[in-house]
């Protein structure tokens, strides 16, 4: 009887520990230097990769399959005021996505523009499908720009919705060093 009670107690302890121990997250900053940046919480089981130009940091789970493919690209670029038009939208998105080899970016995504609050700022969100290496990724691209720089958050996944971890990362985003987020709405 004692043996079965001990086994049952151990099993209950393991189940409780497994259910109540969420993946820990570490606070990250991008870019790593400068007066304007975003901070966010990265799950411990996600990795990072910085592109060659040091404009973008990619966040992704350590283990992915084609069905669970998800990645987040956080970009930062010093530049002149951004004149965002339907005509140059594709170039701007490809610049933001940096190292992602995109075969196709739909320029009609410019028409999906919506204003979304993140960390007290109004970011412009665009949704589109991106084809990369014959895989279609559903993308939500958030842009925040001031007179001399542009920040971006690009959430891309194989499914039509954000995963729980992607939503937690998005909710943890905090902006520092920007006075406002605005894009030129030229046609």
C-alpha positions in Angstrom: 0.0 0.0 0.0 2.8 2.4 0.9 4.5 1.7 -2.5 1.4 2.5 -4.5 0.8 5.7 -2.4 4.4 6.8 -3.0 4.0 6.2 -6.8 0.7 8.0 -6.9 2.2 11.0 -5.0 5.2 11.1 -7.3 3.0 10.9 -10.4 0.8 13.8 -9.0 3.9 15.8 -8.3 5.3 15.3 -11.8 2.0 16.2 -13.4 1.6 19.3 -11.3 5.1 20.5 -11.9 4.8 19.9 -15.7 1.5 21.8 -15.9 2.4 24.7 -13.8 6.0 25.4 -15.0 5.6 27.7 -18.0 8.6 28.3 -20.2 10.7 31.0 -18.7 11.5 34.1 -20.7 14.4 36.4 -20.8 14.2 40.1 -21.5 16.0 41.1 -24.7 16.7 44.5 -26.3 17.0 45.4 -30.0 19.0 47.1 -31.2 21.6 46.4 -28.6 23.0 49.9 -28.6 21.5 53.3 -29.3 18.9 55.6 -27.8 15.9 54.1 -29.6 15.1 50.4 -29.1 12.5 47.8 -28.2 12.6 45.4 -25.4 10.7 42.1 -25.4 10.5 38.8 -23.5 12.0 35.9 -25.5 10.9 32.4 -24.4 13.9 30.2 -23.3 13.2 27.6 -26.0 13.6 30.3 -28.8 16.9 31.3 -30.4 18.1 34.5 -32.1 20.0 35.3 -35.2 21.3 38.7 -36.3 21.5 39.5 -40.0 24.8 40.5 -41.7 23.9 44.2 -41.8 22.9 44.2 -38.1 19.5 45.7 -39.0 17.4 42.7 -38.0 17.2 40.1 -35.3 15.3 36.9 -36.0 13.5 35.1 -33.2 12.4 31.5 -33.7 11.7 28.3 -31.8 14.6 25.8 -31.5 12.5 23.0 -33.0 10.2 23.8 -36.0 8.4 21.7 -38.6 6.8 22.9 -41.8 3.4 22.8 -39.9 4.7 24.8 -36.9 6.9 27.2 -38.7 7.0 30.6 -37.0 9.5 33.4 -36.9 9.6 37.0 -35.8 11.9 39.6 -37.3 12.6 42.8 -35.4 14.2 45.4 -37.5 15.8 48.8 -36.8 17.2 51.1 -39.4 18.5 54.7 -39.3 17.1 56.5 -42.4 15.5 59.6 -43.7 11.8 60.1 -43.2 9.9 57.1 -44.6 7.7 57.9 -47.6 5.5 54.8 -47.6 3.6 54.4 -50.8 1.9 51.4 -52.4 4.6 51.6 -55.1 7.6 51.3 -52.7 5.9 49.0 -50.1 7.5 45.9 -51.5 11.0 47.4 -51.3 10.4 48.5 -47.8 9.1 45.1 -46.7 12.0 43.3 -48.3 14.4 45.7 -46.6 12.8 45.0 -43.2 12.8 41.2 -43.8 16.5 41.4 -44.6 17.9 37.9 -44.7 14.6 36.1 -45.6 14.8 35.0 -49.2 11.4 36.0 -50.4 10.2 35.0 -53.8 7.1 37.0 -53.6 5.7 39.8 -51.5 2.1 41.0 -52.3 2.1 44.7 -52.9 -1.7 44.8 -52.2 -0.8 44.4 -48.5 -0.4 48.2 -48.5 -4.2 48.3 -48.7 -4.5 46.2 -45.5 -3.0 49.0 -43.4 -4.5 49.3 -39.9 -3.4 51.3 -36.8 -2.6 49.1 -33.8 -1.5 50.2 -30.3 1.7 48.7 -29.0 3.4 50.0 -25.9 1.5 53.3 -26.0 2.4 54.0 -29.6 0.2 53.7 -32.7 2.0 51.3 -35.1 0.9 50.7 -38.7 0.1 47.0 -39.3 0.1 45.3 -42.7 -0.9 41.8 -43.4 0.3 39.7 -46.4 1.4 36.3 -47.5 5.1 35.9 -48.3 6.5 33.0 -50.3 9.9 31.9 -49.2 11.6 28.6 -50.3 8.2 27.4 -51.7 6.6 27.8 -48.3 3.8 30.4 -47.8 4.1 32.4 -44.6 1.2 34.5 -43.3 2.8 37.8 -42.1 1.7 40.7 -39.9 4.2 43.5 -40.3 4.1 46.4 -37.8 6.0 49.6 -38.5 6.9 52.5 -36.3 8.9 55.4 -37.7 10.0 58.9 -36.6 12.0 61.5 -38.5 15.2 59.5 -38.6 14.6 55.8 -38.0 12.2 53.0 -38.6 11.4 50.0 -36.3 9.5 47.0 -37.4 8.1 43.8 -36.0 7.3 41.1 -38.6 5.4 38.0 -37.3 5.5 35.2 -39.9 4.0 31.7 -39.5 2.7 28.8 -41.5 -0.7 29.0 -39.7 -3.2 31.8 -40.1 -3.0 32.8 -36.4 -0.4 33.8 -33.9 0.8 31.1 -31.5 0.5 31.6 -27.8 4.3 32.3 -27.6 4.1 34.9 -30.5 1.3 36.7 -28.7 3.3 36.7 -25.4 6.2 38.2 -27.3 4.0 40.9 -28.9 2.4 41.8 -25.6 5.8 42.1 -24.0 7.2 44.7 -26.5 8.2 48.0 -25.0 9.4 51.0 -27.0 12.1 53.4 -25.7 13.6 56.5 -27.3 10.9 57.2 -29.9 8.7 60.2 -29.5 6.0 59.0 -31.9 5.3 56.4 -34.5 4.1 57.8 -37.9 4.5 56.9 -41.5 4.0 59.1 -44.5 0.7 58.0 -46.0 1.5 59.2 -49.5 -0.3 57.4 -52.3 
